[in-house]
Amino acid sequence: MAKEVQVKNYRVVLLKKPLHTKVKIETDVRATSKDNALEKALSIIGSKHRLTRQQLSVKVIKEIDVVDIKNPILSEIATNDEVKIH
């Protein structure tokens, strides 16, 4: 018997810490908890922008509604009930 897991939508705001100015980086992720959302966001941003975790600081992790998702692929996954991940 499979256990149902509630997946939520999160917006994670990170600050990149260069020498003179801070750069704000936002990403939307789907995760089961805030900790998992942070790990996923750090993985995505680190991979995309070649940043280490030491170069990033967490500003905000907040749960968002489906209509507030900026990424169209995540929005489609969140709104479509027929999408199943095995």
Buried (B, 14 or more C-beta within 10 A) or exposed (E): EEEEEEEBBBBBBBBBEEEEEEEEBEBBBBBEEBEBBBBBBBEBBBEEEEBEEEBBEEEEBEEBEEEEBEBEEBBEBBEEEEEEEE
